[in-house]
Amino acid sequence: MSTESLNQTENKLEFKSEIEKDLFEIIEDRDYRLMQQDLIIMVLALEGLKPVSEISISMDGIEGIENKINHLREVLTREGLFLHETEAETDDWGRVYHIHMSRDFEILREHMEYMDLHEDSSSDEELIEFYKKIGSDLGFPETAAEGFANNRRLEMEDLPQEVAKSDTGVFFREMSLFVLSKDFWRDELEFVAEKWIPVFKEKYPVVYKSIMIHGYINDIPEENIQNAYEWDEDKKKRCVTKLLMIPIEDLSQERVLHEIQSFQ
C-alpha cells in the first residue's frame, strides 16, 4: 500500500487554497520524481519559514519534463517566490535540475554567492562555519546546525521509540530536512512542533494528512497490510481518498491501519 497515484482524488477533497491543490497535484505526479520532503520544503518556502529552500528534479528519462518544470516554476513564482535555477550533471542521477527559492530576493542572491565562494572549504574551521551559515540560511534551528558542524549528531534510530512514533516524530522523519543534535534534540523537535506543523494543519490540511498517512504506512509491518499490496490502482486510490477524508484530530497510525484492513 502506498500514497502514490492520487492525482484523480482531488475532486473529492476540500483544499484550503489553490496553492494547496497545486502542490498536491504536483507531488502526486510521479513524473516529477518529487518526494514528501520536497512538498514540505515548498510549503515552508511559501510561508517564509525557511529563508532559502532547494529542491532537485531528475530530468533523465522523463518525456516532457521541461513542460513540468515550467508549470512548477509558474506555480511558485505566482505565489511570490524568487527562484535561482541551475542544471547539473551527476554520476548517480544524470541531469538534475536544482531550484533554490526564497521570498526575499536579496537573501537568495547572498546565499547563492556564499555557496559559490565557500563550497570548496577544506579546513575544519572553515567547514564548521560553512555548515553553520548554510543551516541558518535554510532556517534550521541554530543548535542543529552547530551540532551537525561539530559532529554532535543524533541519528533517528537513536530517538526514544515513543518520540519517534509520535506525530512530531513521524512528521520530522518524513520531512528529513536537518539532523537533530545530540544535546538539544528535544528543543529542535519542539521547534518543528510549534513553528512548522501548525501551519500545515491550518493552511494545508490535505497536504499535512498526506504526509502523515505516508509516514504511518511506512511504520506498519508489511504483513499487517499484505493484501493492500495486491490491490489494483483504482482500489488503492479509493482507499487513500478515504484516508485523506479522516479529520486531522482523528488521524493516527491505528486509524490508518484499521481503515486499510477493513477497506472493501
Secondary structure, DSSP 8 states (H G I E B T S, - for coil): --S---TT-GGGS--SSHHHHHHHHHHH-GGG---HHHHHHHHHHHTTSSSSEEEEEE-TT-TTHHHHHHHHHHHHHHTT-EEEEEEEEETTTEEEEEEEEES-HHHHHHHHHHHHHHTT--SHHHHHHHHHHHHHHTT--HHHHHHHHTT-EE-GGGS-HHHHTSHHHHHHHHH--S-EETTTHHHHHHHIIIIIHHHHHHH-HHHHHHHHHHHHHHHS-GGGGGGGGGS-HHHHHHHHHHHHTS-GGG--HHHHHHHHHH--
